């Protein structure tokens, strides 16, 4: 997968992570989707590095999607813990 595919996957993974973790975010839609993009990169890297799951070249691979969504969820939770009370 190329960089554009990872960005698109990150945008979708960020939306799915937001759906799975509803509630008020300390930021808006743009920051949430950027967290999704960063989470997909981090999830893919961690999956390849520590779980011996190489990054697939196909866009519709369940392992790749799972790693991207998991990375997005982790970053979104961390962001809410760190900056949860900043938006009122």
Protein Blocks (a to p, Z undefined) as FASTA:
>chain_A
ZZklmmmmmmmmmmmmmmmmgcjdfbdfklmmmmmmmmmmmmmmmmmmmnopacdfbfbl
fklmmmmmmmmmmmmmmmmmmmmmmpZZ
